[in-house]
Structures are given as structure tokens and as C-alpha cells.
Amino acid sequence: MDDQHNNMGRTQWVYPDLELPPPGEFPLKGHESLIVLNMNDADAAITLTLYFTDREPVVLPTLKVPARRVRCLRLDNEGDIGIQIPRETQYALRLNADLPVVAQYGRLDTRQQNMAFYTVMGYCG
């Protein structure tokens, strides 16, 4: 890793307030995404843990983010993360990585015609 990026990113990110919205009937479908930036010279291994209000946490299979790349994980896409998250269910997400990464969460909610799209940085430790 070059000196310019030595202090960028963290190995743990937490997002406490998630809820996968319904897909809606508009051309853009409601969804959530987790965007992970790996500025390292090596691939990063990330593990996602989901926390629910009424059941035990679920640890997802380890994913790779290639060196010097960004990876967008659609949380409504079982092919991206290995499970189908139930829609309109409160949950939280923790990302653990073996190398420092930067992670951002985004939600597109189309429950009304004036849709809402927003992104947030998580708590990082």
C-alpha cells in the first residue's frame, strides 16, 4: 500500500438502521447497496453479519474486493451476498475486513412517486 493511502479506510463498519424497501412499480426498483472501496495493493476479504430484531445474527459467506477497486453489493440481490434479505424488515449490518476499506450504504425507496435516494457512511472502528 503506498504512503498516500496508509491511513485511509477501516477494518470494521457498522450500519444500525437498515430496511430493504419494496421494489415498487417505478422504472427504478427500490433497493439497498453496500459500496466497498479497496485502495490497497492486495485483495480485501470482507465478512458481513446481519442483525435482526427477532432472530440470531446471520454471518454471510466471505466476499472479495479486488485490489485498487470498488465493489457494489446490491443487498436485494441474493447473487451478490449469498442470501435473500426479507423486505421491509428492520436489520443492521456489520462489515469486517482483513484490510482497511471504505464502505458506504445507499437506499433507493420508491414507496411514493417522489422517491428518496440517499447514502450514508457507517460508524467505523
N, C-alpha and C positions, 0 to 999 in steps of 0.2 A: 504494500500500500504506500503510495507516495506521501510526502510530508504534508501536502496540501489537504489531504483527506484524513489524516491521522485521528482527528478529534471529531469527525462527523459521524453521526448515527449512534444508535444504542442497541444493546442486545435484547432488551425487553420493552415491549409496547403494550399498553392496555387501553381498551375501548369499552367503557362500562355501560353504555346506553345504546344498544342496537336493537333493531326490529325490522326484519325483512318485509318491505311493503308488498301489497298485492301487485301483480303485473299491470293491471289497469287495461283500458281499452284504447289508449292513445298510441300513436306511432312509436313513441319511445316507451319501453316497458319499465315499470318500477323495479329497482334492483339496489343492491349494495355492492360495493367493491372495496377491496383492500389493495392498495398500491404500495409495492415494496421496491425501494431503490437500493441497489448494492453497488457502492463505489469502490469496493475492494478489488484487488487483483486476483482473488480466488472466489469460487462459487460459495454462496452462503446457504446453509441448511436452516430452514425455518420450521418450527412446530407451532401449530395453532391449537389452543384449547378454548372450547366454548363452555360458558357457564350459563345455566338456566335457573329460573326461579323455583322449579318444581322437580328437578332431577339432578343426578350426579353430572359432573363435568364430562365432556367428551374431548378426548385428545385425537386430533386428526393425523393422518399419515404425514411424515416429514416431506416437505417440498423444497426444491432447489430454486434459488435465484442466481442466474449466471453472473460471473464477474463483470463489473462495469456495465450492468444492465438494469432495467426496470421491469418489474413483472406485475401485471394487473390480474388479481384474482377476483372473479365475479362470485360473490357469496351466494348467489341464487343458482349457480351452475355446479351441479354435482361433479362434472368432469374436471372442474378447476380445483376443488377442495376435497373431494372424496366422499362427501355425504350431501344429502338434501336437507338444508335448514328449513324448518317449518316457517311459513309466512305468518306475519302478524303475531309473533311470539317474542316476548322480551328475552334478550340474552346479552351476554358480554363476551368479549374476545380478548385473549392474551396471546401475543406473538413472542416467541423466544427464538433467538437466532444464535448461531455459533460465531458469527462475526457482526460487528456493528453495521446496522442498516437504518434507513429512514423509512417510516411507514405512515401512510395516510389513509383515512377512511372516507368513503363517499357514499351518499344515498341519493337516489332519484325516486321521489314519491309522486305518483301520478293519480292519487285518490281524488283530486279535483283538477279541473281543466287548467287552472293556474298552478302548474306543477312546481314542486320545490326540489331544487338540486343544491346540495351543499357538501362540503368536505371539511374534515377536521383532522388535526394532528392528535394523536393519542397521548396519554401520560407515558413517559419513558423513564426507565430506571436503569 
